Amino acid sequence: MLTWFSGGVGSPGIMVDFDGKPDSLFFSDGQRRIDFVLVYEDERKKMTHKRSDRKKQKRKRQVYESNLINSGLQLEATRSVLDEKLIFVKVHAPWEVLCTYAEVLHIKLPLQPDDLKTRDSAFNWFSRLFRVDENIIKPEQEFFTAPFQKELLSNFYIQDKDTFFNPATRSRIVHFILSRVEYATKNNVKKFGINKLLDTGIYKAAFPLHDSSFRHLSTDPNCPSERYLLYREWAHPKNIFKLQPLDFIRKYYGEKIGIYFAWLGFYTNMLIMAAIVGVGCFLYGCLTKDNCTWSQEVCDPNIGGKIIMCPQCDKVCTYWNLTITCESSKKLCIFDSFGTLVFAVFMGIWVTLFLEFWKRRQAELEYEWDTVEYLEQEEQVRPEYEARCTHVVMNEITQQEEHVPYTACGKCIRMTFCTSAVIFWILLIIASVIGIIVYRLSVFLAFSATLSQHISGTEAIRKYLTPQTATSVTASLISFIVIMVLNIIYEKLPRTQTDYENSLTTKMFLFQFVNYYSSCFYIAFFKGKFVGHPGNPVYWLGKYRNEECDPGGCLLELTTQLAIIVGGKAIWNNIQEVLLPWVKNLIGRYCAAARSQKVIPRWEHDYHLQPIGKLGLFYEYLEMVIQFGFVTLFVASFPLAPLLALINNMLEIRLDAWKLTTQFRRMVPQKAQDIGAWQPIMQGIAILAVVTNAMIIAFTSDMIPRLVYYWSFSVPPYGSHSSHTMKGYINSTLSVFNISDFKNASKPFSPWFVNQTCRYRDLRYPPGHQHQYEHNIYYWHVIAAKLAFIIVMEHVIYFVKFIISYLIPDVSQKTKSKVKREKYLTQKLLHENDLKIVKKTMGKIANKIIQGVDSTF
């Protein structure tokens, strides 16, 4: 049945009933393809708004739809099968509209098939084992392309007008029109764009259609069922070890989605080598831990068993035996070994190789996906930016008037406000970190009083659950919860789309950087560094005594913190990104139980999926770059981080793919030349990682003090051993304190009656020395060695990074040649076609002249 629905005065649209074809992607005539779908609630059946508001909304919608029709688009409406209040407006772009806007957007389209021969890689036979079967997903035919021009229509490779513009390009063009069509004018300011209408609730949704169900092939023979193929050959968990069909992903979802999965796949592949080396270093630590002399001394009843340590907090803490830390010292030997240094140097080089090879891979994709000149030719001004352009300024270059969203003064105010907001959130994070530090300091007192630490105690649980361990684990868990909460709060709260996203990327990453990494920086570089000595401890806020590290250092605590945050973050993100959409869709299907008894059209199926969100894959990039920071910035303390990241990413690729193909509406295909601002952010992280890892080895681990002892202080004139050895290291790194020198404020309640001294972790002169409790010569040797190590390690790695960057060009010679060859052939082809037209035209003119001369004779 056909009826009319009003799209405005003089511009009617057609209301049709659903034809009962669930997989149809066409209007009721079966000829015109559905390029976009708009969904609104019938104003006559709305009960939640005032009547005057419903009339205003209806009027805006009618004006908008009328202007869509005036723009050349064709509309057809169908009432919902499940909910009579919903109306689906299907949008079709005719050939003339597609050609017009393809020229406006400078979209590159095929000229002729690409006849350039490509050489197979030497490893092609190996990669073929992991590729998708070419009989299932056939490789896309390559073409020489050029920006579309209507006047040169005959030059383009048009075999079928219906397929010349693929569905992704059609949806992109229609979305461009939808984003710029006017729907109202207020105070001489035009209001336009589908995004505003969605925000105000006039439309409930706007999306391009998936081409089929992901569970089965389409019943429509004209449908290629690309969604089904993507799910079966890409998103399904069985494909976890297969290479991704990137060209097919790009064809269906557009270049922006394609470049994300290309980057994520490349990053995951590069992690394989880092994970192998990291596991090797971890196994080296496991195999050599039994030969760890200083750990043996800690566990030796005749050495560590006779060393009594000073209390680590005021009054309530008691004296304790060094052997309590026996188990933690054994674990520390695994991570604080020579393999850690090798791995830190390796990761400094690995991150450079990753970034340089990714640039080359990105350049190849730019050529293959025709985005080499995208930013200069195709990217348009964001409609949201365009709508705010009410101020007129003079362009200094063109000397023409231009519209901008704010004046120079307004821009300064805006920048001040944005900067203040970012600073406020960073200060809030710093405040939360200080709160966690205060928690550590105060709860350590409670654990010290609760957990028995009698010197003669032999309880098995005390070997593992020390006050230090309990404080560290609980503080790490609280830190992780605070990070997630602040992250959620912040997420609730530029000119082109690329500028907008790059600006948002920088601000968001700055916040996330402080949020995620601040606690790790505290443990690595501040905890235990400014504690004074038992006779003169340093206090936080004049009340809380600074934390001390275990006798083996804070490296194990940093490892624990990283393991909890990295592992917890991966689990939390997967729950948030996968489980929540799945549950929402499950509830939606349950509430619409009648769907199982009725035939539902494709557009209604897609409407009940989750919207992708305005920022698209922004948070996916953010999640991976934060992970990249954990893998590189603190890898010296946790060599298993690349392995955990590799496992997570292998799952992440398939989960993101599953989410896109099964749980979300189809995204509007978008062009993208690269990964945007994430590239310089990763380069900054790579530079910072060299410094942080060098400082972790120097200041957080005990590697440098051990080396200094082995080469200088184990032998005369400072030591008593005849040859270089690690024996006596623990005794040399624990200073002596006379318990009579305790101040009343910090003197422990429990008396000590065996002797008058205890030990503490520091390098100071003993009581009775003329410089008692001041740093000794060993301390200054260690400080000098640490600074020298940082300078040497940084310069060596930076030099190697510079050499690698110089030797690996951003664009391979092969890709450069291809780009030049394509430009040459494209220009030649267009020139030859123009010459043919000229010759043909001139030939006709010459024939007419000859005929005229003959008739005269």
N, C-alpha and C positions, 0 to 999 in steps of 0.2 A: 504494500500500500504506500502511495506517495502522498505526502502532505507538504505544506510550506512552513518553514520556520523563518522568523523575521531576522534578517541580518542588517536591518536599517532601511530607511526610506528608499524605495526604488532599487533595492539590492536583495532580492529574496534568495534564500537557500533552500535546499531540498531536505525534508525529513523522510527517511525511509525506514521500513522495518528490517530487522535482521533476517538475512536470507537463509539462515540455517547452515552456513558453511563455516565451521569453526576455525579453519586454517587459512581462510581467504585473506589476502593482503590488498584487495582491490575494492573500489566502490561497487555499488550494487550492479552496475553495468558490466562488471568483470573486465574492464579495459583500463580504467584509470587507477594507477597505483596509489596506495595510501602512504604519503610521505611523512605525515605527522598526525598526532591525535591530541585534541584539546578536550578536557572534561570539565563540565560545570554542573551545578545543581540547579534544577528548574526553580526559578524565583517564585513561581506560583505555589510551590509546595514547600518552600522554606518556612520554618516556624521559629527560627532563632533570631531573626532580625526584625526591626520595625518595618512597616510597610513602605515608608518613604525611603529607607535605606535599600530595600529590595528593588524599588523602582530605579534608584540611582545606579545600582549595580547592573540592572538589566539594560539601562540606557548605555552605560559604558561598554558593556559587552556587545550590544547591537552596533554601536558605532565602530568598535574594533573589528567585528566580523565584516561589516560593510566595507571598511577600509582594506581589509584583507582581500575581499573580492575585487575592489578597485585596483589593488596591486597586481591582479592577474591570477591569484590563487582560486582554486575551486573547492567549495565546501559541501559536505554531505553529513547530515546528522542522523544518529540512531539512538533510540532510547535504550537504557540498560535492560538486560534480561533479568538481572537479579534485584535491582533497585530502581523503581520507576522514577525516583527523583533525579537520577543521574542521566545526563545526556552526553553522548560522545560525538564530537565534531571531528570528522575526518577531513584532512587537508591534502590536496593534490596540487602539485606544481606542473603546469603544462610545459611543453617543449620551449615555447617562446620565453616564458619566465625563467626557466633554467638557463637558457642561453644568455639572457640579459644579465642575470646576476652572476653567472660564471665569469663573464667579462668584468663585472664590477669587482669581484673578489680575486681576479687574476688567477683563477684555478687552472692548474696545468692539466691538460688532457692529451690523449694519444694522437700522435701524428702518423706514425707508421711503426710496424713491429721492429724491435731492437735486433739488429743483425750482428752486434758485436759478439765475438767469441770469448767465452770465459774459460780460463784454465781451471781444471779441478785441483784442489789442494792435495798435497801428498798424504794427508790424513783423511781424505774424503771417504775412503773405504771403511775407516773406523767410525767416523761420525754417522755414516749411513746406518749403522746398527742401532743408533738411538733416535733416528729421525722418524717422523710420522710417515706411514705408508703412502707413497705418492699415488697409489691407485685409489686411495680413499679421499685424501685432500690433494688435488692436483696442483702442481706449481703454477703460479700466476704467469701469464704471458707478459714479457717485458716489452715496453714501447718507448720510443723517443717521444718526449712530451714538450709542450710549449704552452704559455698562458693563452687561454681561449680568447678568440676575437670573432665576433659574428660575421664581420666582413670577409674573414678568411675561412669561412665554414667549410668550404670545399677542400681545404688543405688537411683537415682532420680526418682521422680514421673512424668513419661512421659507417658501421655495417648495419646497425639497428638503432633507431632513435630511442627505443624503449630501454636499451641496455647501455647506451653510450655514457649516460650519467649513472654510476652505480648507486645503490640505495644509500650508502653512507654520504656520498656527495649530495644527493637529492635532499636528505634530511638536514645536512649542514646549510644548504642554500635556503630551505624553508625556515629553519630556525633563525637565520640572519634576517629574513623578512619579518618574522614574528616579533623579533626583538626591537624592531624599529618602526612598527606601524603605530600611528597615533590612536588614542582612544578618548582623549579629553583635552580641553584647554582651560587653564585657570590662571587668572591675572596675567594674561598674555604669555604664559609659559605652557608649552606643549607637554602633555604627559603621554608617554608611549612605552611600548615594550611588554612582552608577555610576562617578564619577571615581576614587574609591578603588579600586574593583574593577579598573579599567583600569590604574591605577598598579601594583597588585600582580600583574598578569598573569592574574587569574582570567578576565577577558574580554580579548580581543585588540583589539576595536573596537566602537564603538557610533555609529551614524550614521543620519540619515534618507536615504531613497532619492532619487536623481535620477529624474525621471519618464520619461526616454528616453535613447537614445544621442544624442550631439551630432552624429553623422555623418549620421543619417537619421531620418525620422519613425518614431514607434512603430507597430508592427503591431497594437497594441491600439486599437480604435476609441474606447474610453472615455478614452484618454490624450491630453491636449492637446499633448504634445511641446513643452513650454515650454523645456526645456533646448536642444533643437534650434533653436528660434526665437531664443533668446538668442545662441547661437553664430553663427547665420547673419546676424542683423541687428545684433549688438552686438559680439561678440568677434572676428569675422573682420577681418583687416587691411584689407579693402576698405572698411570702414565708418569709417576713420580720420577722415574729415571730417564724419561724420554726428553728429547729436545723440543722446545716450543715451536709451533708453526707460526712464526712471527709475521710473515707476510699475510697469512690468513686472518690473524688477529687484527692486523692493521686494516685489512680490507673491511672487516665487519665492524670494528669499533673506532677506527680512525687512528691517525698517527700518534696522538697524545697517549692513548692507552698502549699502543704498540711500543712506543719508546720506553715506557715505564717497565713493561715486562721484558723488553730487550736488556735494559739496564739491570734489572733484578736478576735475570738469568745469568748475565755476564758476571755480576758481583758474586753470585753463588758459585759459579764455576771457578772463579779466582780464589774463593775461600777454600777450595779443595786442597790446594798446595799449602796454604797457611795452616789448615787443620792438621795436615799430615806432619808438618814440621812441629806444630804445637804439641801434638800427641807424642812425637818422638822426644821432645824436651821433657814432657811429663813422665814418660817411661824412663828416661835417663835419671830423673830425680828419684823415681821409685826404686830403681836398681842400685843407686848409689847412696840411698839414705842410711843404709846400715854401716856405711863407711864414714858417716858424718861424725867427726871427732868431737865437735862441740856439743852435739846432741847426746853422744855417749857420756860426756862429762856431766851433763845435766841429769841424766838418768842413773849415773853411777852412785850407789849409796855411800861410797867412800869420798866422793867429791861433791856432787850435788846434794847428797843426803846430809852433808855436814854444813852446808851453806844455809844460813838463816837470813831470810830477806826482811827488810824493813816494811812496816805497814804502808799500804798505798793510799790510805785515806786517814782523816783525822779521828782520833779517839776510838771509834767503834771497830776499826780494822785491827787485826792482830798480826803478830809475826807469823811468817809462813816459810815452809821448806821449799827450796828450789825444785825438788823432784816433783812437785805438784804439776809443773809445766812440762813434764817428760813427754806426754803424748802430743801436746801441741808442738814441741820442738821437733819431734819426728815428722809430723806433717809439714812443718816449715821447711825441713830439709828437702822435701819434694819440690817446693816452689822456689826456694832461695838457693839455687845451685848455679853452677857455671852455665848450664843449659839455658837459664833465664836470660843471661847476657847475650848469648848467641841468638836466642829467639827475638829479643828486643831489637837487635841490629837487623835481623832478617825482616822483621815486620816494617821497620823504617824503609827498607828497600822495596818490600812487597807492595806497600801502599802507593809508592811512586809508579811501579810497574802497572798496578791496577788502573790508576788514573790516566796514565799515558796510553795504555792499550785501549782503554775505554774511549778516549778521544778519537783514536783511529777507527774503532768500531762504529762510533757515532757518525763519523764522516762517511763511512760506507753506507749506513742507513739513510743519511741525508741524500746521497746520490740515488740509492735504490728506491726511496720513497718520495722523490721529487720535492724535497724541502730545502734544497741548497740555497735558494734565494727567497725562502718563504717570508722571513721577517720584513724584507724590503718590499715585497710585492703583494702578499696576500693578507697580512694581519690588519684587521680593521679596528677602529676606535670602539671601546666598550660602550654599549648603550647607556649604562649607568653613569659613565663619565660624561657622555654626550648630553645627557639630560641635565647635568649640573652646569653646563657651559653657558652661563648667562652674562658674563663680563666680556667686554670687547677690548682687545689690545692690538697694537700694531706689530706685525712680524718684522724684525729688523732685517731679515734676509730678503723676503719677497715684497716688503713694503705694502702688505695687504692686511686688512683687518681679520683677526681670528677671535674665536670665542673660547674662553677658558673658564674653568669652574670657580676660580677665586683670584683675587688680586694678590699683589706681592705681600701686602700686609696680612691678608687673610691666610696666605700660604705660611707665613711665619707663625701666626697664631695656631694654625693647624699642626705644624711641625712641633711647636712647643707642647701642645696638648698631647700629641701622640708620644713624644719623648717622655713626657711626665708620666703617662700611663704605663709605658714600658718600665721606667725606673721604679714606679710604685710596685709593680708586680715583682720585679727583681728584689726590691727591698723586702717584700713580703716573704719571698723564698728564703732570703738570708735570715730573716727573723725566725722562720720555721727551722732552719738549720741550727741557729743558736738555741732554739727551744729543745731540739734533739740533743745538742751538746749538754745543756743543763740537765736533761733527763739522764744522760749517761753518767754525769757526775753525781747526781743525787741518788740514782737507783743503784749505783755501785756500792754506796754505803749500805743500802738495804740488803743487797745480795751478800755483802761481806759479813753482815751481822747474822743473816739467815743461814747461809751455806757454811757448814762447819769447816774450819780450816786449822784444826789442831795439828800440831806438828807430828804427833804420833798417830794420827788417824790413818786408817788403811782402807776406808770404804771404797768400793770399786767405782761408784758413781762419781766420786771426787776426782778421779783421774780425768774425766771428760767435762764435768760441769763445774768449772771454776767460776768465781765471781766475774773475772774478765770475759770468759766465754759467754756466760749468761747475759751480761750487759751488752756485749757486741752483737749477739744474735737478735735479742729483743729490740735493740736500737735500730738494727738494719731493717727488721720487719716494720717497725713504726715509720722509719724513713721511707720505705717503699710505699706504705699506705698514704703518707703525706704527699709524696710525689704524684701518685695517681689522682688523689682528690684535687690538688692544685691544678693538675693537668685538665681534669674535667671542667673545673670552674673557669679556667682561662679560655677553653674552647667554646664556652657558651657566649661568652661575651663577643693613585697611579693612572695612567691614560689607557694603554692597550691592555688586553687580558694578560699578556706576559708581564708587563710592568706591574700590574696589580698583584699578580701571584708572586712575583719576585719580592715586592715590598712586604707582602704578608709573610713570605717564607723567611726573610731576614728577621723580622720582629718575632715571629713564632719560635724560630730556632734559638734566638737569643734567650727567650724565656725558658725554653726546654733545656737548653744547655746548662743554665744555672740550676734549674729544677732537678735534673737527673744527676749531674756530675758534682754538685757542691759537696754532698756528703762524702763522696770518694776523694775529692781534693782535700777535705778536712782530715780524713784518716791518713792519707798518703803524705801530706806535707805539714800538718800542724799538730796532730795528736802526738803527745809524748815528746815534743821538741822543746817546749818551754815549761818545764815542771819544777825547776830549781833542784833542791836536795832536801832530804827529810828535815833538816834543821831550819831550812828557809824555803818552804814550798811557795809556788806561785798560785794565786787565786783568781778565779773568774768572778767578775763583778764584786770582788772583795769578799765573796762568801764561799764559792765552790772551788775546791782544790782541783787543779788541772789533772787530766787523766794521764796515766803512765802506760807505756806499752809493755807487753810481756818481755821477759829477758831476751827473747829471740827477735823482738821488734814488732812493728805493726803490720808487717806484710801479710801475715795469715788473716788478720782481721779485714784488711782490704780485699783479700781473696774472697772471704765470706760475704762481704758487702756486695761485691760484684756478682757472685753466684746468685744471691737472693734477688738482686734487682734485675739482672739479665733474664734469669729463669722466670721470676714472677711477672716481669713485663711481657714476656712471650706468651705465657698462659693467659694473662689478663687481656691482652690485645686480641688473642684468638677468641676468647669468650665474647668480648665486646663487638668484634667485627663479624663473627660468623654465627655464634649462638643466638645473639639478640635478633638479627634479621630473620633467622630461621624460626624462632619462637613467634615473632610478630606475624610472619606469613602463615604459620601453623594456626594461630588464633584466628586470623582472617579467614582461612579456609574452613575452620570449624564453625565460625559464626555464619558463614554462607553455605551451610550444609546442603541447601537446595541446589547448589551448583552441580552436584553429582547426578541430579535428575534432569537437568536441562543442558542443552547444547550452548556452550558459551563461546562468543567470538574471541578472536585473538586479542583485540584491543581491550576487552574486559579482563581477560586473563592478566595482561600486562599491567593494567591499572591496579590490580590487587597485589602487585609486587612492591618492594620498597623503593622509594626514590633514592637516587645515588647521592644527592646533596650538591650544593652549589660549588663546593671546592673540589669535587671529583676525587682524584687520587692524592690530594695534598697530604692527608694524614698517613697514607701508605708510604709516601716518600719520607715523611717526617719520622715515622717509626723505623724505617730502614737506616736513615742517616744517623739517628740516635744510636742504633745498634752498631753502625760503623764506628761511631765514637768510642763505644765500649770496647770494640774489637781492637782498636788502635791506640787509644789514649792510655789505657791501663793494662795493656797486654803483658807487660813485664811481670805483673803480679798474678796473672791468671792465664797461662798458656792454653788452657782448654776453651777459652772464649771463642776462637775461630771455629772449633768443632761444634759448640752449641749453636753458634750463628749459622753454620752450614746446615745442621739438622733443622733448625727453625725455618730457614729460607726455603729448603726443599719442600717443606710443608706449606710455607707461606705462598709460594707460587701457585700451588694447586688450590689452596683455600681461597686466595684472591680470585683465581679463575672460576672456581665453583660458585663463589659469591656473585660474580658478575653475570655468569651465564644462567644461574638458577634462582637467585634471590632478589635481584635488582632489575628495575626497568632498564631498557637499553639506553645507554648514554648518547647524548648528541655528539656525533663524531667531530673531533677537533684536530686541527693541524698543530704540529709541534716540531721544532727543528732540533731541540736538545732537551736536556733535563732542567734547564733554567738555572735559577740561583743555587740549586743544590750542588752544582759543579764547583763553583768557587768556595762554597761552604766546606765541601769535602777536602779541597786543597788546603784550606785553612786548618782543618782538623789534622791533615797529614803533617803540616809543618809543626803544629803544636804537639803532636804525638811524639816527635823526636825528643822534645824538651821534657815532656812529662815522664817518658820511659827512662830517660837518662837520670832524672831526678829521683824516680822511684828506686832505681838500682843504687843510686848514691846515698839517698837520705832515708828511704823506707826500709830497704833490705840491709842486711849486715855484711854484704859482700865486700865492700871497701874496707871496713874495720878488720875483717878477717884477713884480707890480702896484706894490709899494713902490718898486722901482727905477724903473719907468716914470714914476710920478707925483712922486717926490721926489728920487731919487738920480741920475737921468740929467741933471738940470738944476741950475744953481747954486741954493744955495751948495754942494751936495755934489758935483754933477756938472759936466762941462765942455761939455755939448751945449747948443745954443741953444734947442732945443725937445724936448718929451717924445719919447723914443725907446727902443728896446730894444738899440740898439747899445752894445757895451761891457759887456753884462750878465754874460757869462761871466767876464770879467776881474775884475769887481767882486765876484763871489761866490767867487773862489779866492784864498785868503790866501797870503802869501809866507812861506817858511821858510828859514832859513840852515842849510845842511847841517852846518856846524861845531857846531850846537847839538844834534846827535843824541847821545843817551846811548849808552854802549858796548853796552848790552844790546839796543838796537834799531838800531844803525848797520848799514847794508847792507854785504854783502861786496863788491859791485861798486863800484868807485870812480867818481866823476863828475868830469870834468876840463874841461867847457865853461864852467860858471860855478858860483858858490857857493850858488845858491838853487834851490828847487823849490816847487811849488804844492800846496795841499791844499784840500779842500772845507770851508770854514768862513768865518765873518765875524769875523776877528781883526786886530789891529794888526800891522804888519810889524816885522821885527827892526830895532832901532835906535830905535824909538819909545819914549817914556817908559813906555808901558803895553804893551810888546811882548808878543804872544801872548795878550793879553786881548781879550775881545769888544768890538768897536767899536760906534759909534753906529748903523750900519746894522743890526746884529744886534738891538739893543733896539727899533728901529723895527719890524722884522719881527715880533718876539715880540708887541709891542703890537697890531700889525695882525692877527696870527693869533688872539689872544684875542678881539679885537673882532669878528672875522669869525665865530668860533664862537658867541659870544653872540647876535649879530644873526641869523645863520642859524637857530639853534635856536629863538629866540623867534618869528621870522617863521613858520617851519614849524609849530611847536606851536600858534601862534595860528590858522593856517589849518586845522590838524587839529581844533582845538576847534570852530571855526565849522562845519566840515563835519559833525562828529559831532552838533552841535546841530541842524543843518538837516535831517539825514537820520535820522528816527526808526527805532528798531530794528524796529518792526512797522508796516507801512504801514496807512493808514486803511482801505484796501480789505479787508485781511486782518482788521483789528479788527472791521469791520462784518460780515464773513462769520462770524466766531467768535460774535459776539453774536447774529446772526440764527439760527445753527444752535442755540445754546443755548435761545433763545426758542422756536423751533419744536419742538425736542426735548421741552422741558418741557410745552409746550402739547399735543403729541401724547400723551405719557404721561398727562397730566392728563385729556385727553378720553377716552382709553381706560379710565382708572379710573372716570370718570363713567358711561361706558356700562355697565360691569360693575355699578356701584352701582344705576343705573337698572333694569338688567335684573333684578338680585336683588330690589330693592324692588318692582318690578312684579309679580314672582311672589308676593311676600308679600302685596301689596295684593289680588291676584286671589284668593288663599286666604282672606283676611279677608272679601272680598265674597261669595265662595261660602259661607263659614260663616254670614254674616248672612242670605243668601237661604234657606239650609236651615233656619235658625231660624224665619224667618217662614213 
